[in-house]
Amino acid sequence: MNPLKSRLLIAIAGIIAVAALALAWCFISAGYLVDIWWFESLGYLFYYWQRTLYRYVVFLSVTLLFFLIFFLNFWIASRYLGTSGAAPAPARNGRLKAYSEIVKLFRTGSMRIYTPLSLVLAFPIALPLFERWEQFLLYVFSPAAGVQDPVYGKDISYYLFSYPIYSLLQRRLLIAFVLLLAGLVLLYWLERRLLSQHDRRMPAGARWHLSILIVLIFLIEVWDFVLQRYELLYTSHHQPLFYGAGYVEMTVVLSLVWLALLLFLGTSLSAVYALHNHKALKVFAAFAVCFGLVLSLRHSSFLPGFIQEYWVRPNAIEKEKPYIQYNIQATLAAYNLGGVQVRDFDSARIPADSEDPKVKAILRNTPVWDGELLDDVYKQLQELRTYYNFPTVDVDRYTVNGLYQQVFLSARELSHNQIPEAARNWVNEHLSYTHGYGAVMTPAGQGGDEPMTWFLRGIPPESEYGFRIEQPGIYFGLENYSTYSIAPNDAGEIDYPKGNSNAMASYAGKGGVPLSSFFRKALFAAYFKDRQLLFTGQTNDRSRILFRQNILERIRAITPYLLLDRDPYLVVTPQKLYWIQDAYTTSDRYPESVPVDSPRGPVNYIRNSVKIVVDAYDGTVDYYVFDAADPIIRAYNRVYPGVFKPADRLPAELAAHVRYPQDLFAIQMAVYAKYHQTDPEVFYQQEDVWEFSKTYQGREPVTISPYYLTVDLIQPGRFDFLSLLPLSPKGRDNLRALALVGCDRPHYGQIVVYNFPKGELVYGPSQIYALVNQDTSVSQQFTLWDQSGSE
């Protein structure tokens, strides 16, 4: 064959091989490229690279730290293996010859031996720090909280950010240096065996090397004793009465920790001295025995239990009073309950005249429908097609014909699960059925026996009360959407049903990733494992692939470190529909604060620091900081500058619908039901513990959750949208208090608790329910309704 042709064929084959490898790599890394394009479409590409870079910078940094610890110590050891750098004379038996070969490797191996060995040792030790890379970043960027813990007086940010990292780092360093010491002791022991055959002594430098390592290990363990002082603040031994350190922990256990620390220092120093002078072995043994005794007492329950039983318990109020006060102070601060206003309820302020304009205003905003029942009504009257669904009914307030009005509303979303079975094919699921359409809204005071009043209804949305939506399409919502949708496309999107046909739409939003090339189509086909996407001819130059259309999945993909509220809610504006999602920052490291259960496990600190706005048409996600005092969100803001916007940048038409989340209010009131007793003596007696009031659903008792109401309970004469919760004495049905929190500015987040007199019987919800059912006219009406099958 012609040499020129041979070289040409080889070059072509090489190009094909390289292209095939590149294509294979693309498909293998499809997830990475898809994520890059997705974050870019949302305007978070820099943030994506930040998170990726941060992750590996932390990993490389901690791996390098441990690598250097191992490598430098192995290198130092190599300087002392042998006598003045010369190899010992040939060994006289097989075992010594093997020892000699091992020592020779470490004496001369440097890069060939130390580097891979140091990496192998460093990687598993650094891995736990890599897995908590974001927590490590928060430590690096942590701001001061400006609040001190009541016991040691340290800034709270130390416990939220530094203490968890110090605890983890201390354990990893201890493991690293113990492994290192064990390895070097073995090496030096082998070297000593070899040298003893030739009447040579171990170099002094080797002994000092081991001495310094032992001192470092002891110092790392001393650090552990220092950290143990802070761990006492998280003890649960005194629950259910109070949480955190008590008299025994802060007098007996803390004293034992300090004593153990001092004896441990004595043990370590005497051990180093004994390494160079064998006469000090007795001193070392004495320190070691004393240290062991104190350490066993520190970790034994005998001494603390004995003092608790025979010294503290007979004088409990006197001994535990300051520590109960610490627990109350810390818990109220951790759950943002320090500013609760307590008021005595004045029954004289309740108007009795039903014709009073004030009474009419209250009744106009009093929810009559149960949310679950209203959802069924919406589905019956306004779904209009089987493939639409109202996933949830939200409560909000709007100005309707000049009146501040509480309303119920819901989004008409597309449910792929409800598409008729015969219509479930690839074109319909990914091209035709792409979005929901519009919303419905009714007044909260809608009577069950009246003709239904609709503030907003129908397809296209229509209103007799001034509501309009310029772009009612819902491409992003709460439904479990298909894996992806392609819009716009040549097959046409069903916008909404119109008579016997359908009005068609062509998506003009900026959501999704452009399908601008065959390469992108091929990559998405590999990512979704769907070859139809590659071969379809229904896409065009403007087509975009929309995925992660569920807003919760969307938000979690961007900010997995935020805890999301269970109830995102819809906002109707003249331009579009939006979702507002409340998000929380949490921690389980707030000292002395009682923990509560959450979807992420026990937490003892929580803030609703962020409101997240998702555009239902474009899918854009914006984060607004609503608690700038929260040190955790301030740390995230430092880590990811530009992601979190100040609250004053939230558009006014959306800010008017921000509300205080019910999940947070329920957590706060569950804590406050016990911790409203701020006097330590009253708290110890638990004389006035509350619980959420109960009512009945049918014949079953149910606990009342916080609910929204528009009343003038914060500022007389001013109607505010509030979240309310009735509270009863523990184990009783009468009403003890009414807790509420404002949702409207300037009262947003202001918690007010109305106390009812202890000496008077104020009927609770379950008692009112019983009184109503005992009314003869009411019971007759219920009997009539039950016979006709009504509910």
Secondary structure, 3 states (H helix, E strand, C coil): CCHHHHHHHHHHHHHHHHHHHHHHHHHHCHHHHHHHHHHHHHCCHHHHHHHHHHHHHHHHHHHHHHHHHHHHHHHHHHHHCCECCECCCCCCCHHHHHHHHHHHHHHHCHHHHHHHHHHHHHHHHHHHHHHCHHHHHHHHHCCCCCCECCCCCCEHHHHHHHHHHHHHHHHHHHHHHHHHHHHHHHHHHHHHHHHHCCCCCCCHHHHHHHHHHHHHHHHHHHHHHHHHHHHHHHCCCCCCCCCCCCHHHHHHHHHHHHHHHHHHHHHHHHHHHHHHCHHHHHHHHHHHHHHHHHHHHHHCCHHHHHHHHHHHHHHHHHHHHHHHHHHHHHHHHHCCCCCCEEEECCHHHCCCCCCCHHHHHHHHCCCCCCHHHHHHHHHHHHCCCCCEECCCCEEEEEEECCEEEEEEEEECEECHHHCCHHHCCHHHHHHHCCCEECEEEEECCCCCCCCCCCCEECCCCECCCCCCCCCCEECCECCCCCCEEEECCCCCEEEEEECCEEEEECCCCCCCEECCCHHHHHHHHHHHCCHHHHHCCCCCCCCEEEECCEHHHHHHHHCCCCEECCCCEEEECCCCEEEEEEEEEEECCCCCCCCECCCCCCECEEEEEEEEEEECCCCCEEEEECCCCCHHHHHHHHHCCCCEEEHHHCCHHHHCCCCCCHHHHHHHHHHHHHHCCCCHHHHHHCCCCEEECEEEECCEEEECCCEEEEEEEEECCEEEEEEEEEEEECCCCCCCEEEEEECCCCCECCEEEEECCCCCCCCCHHHHHHHHHHCHHHHHHHHHHHHCCCC
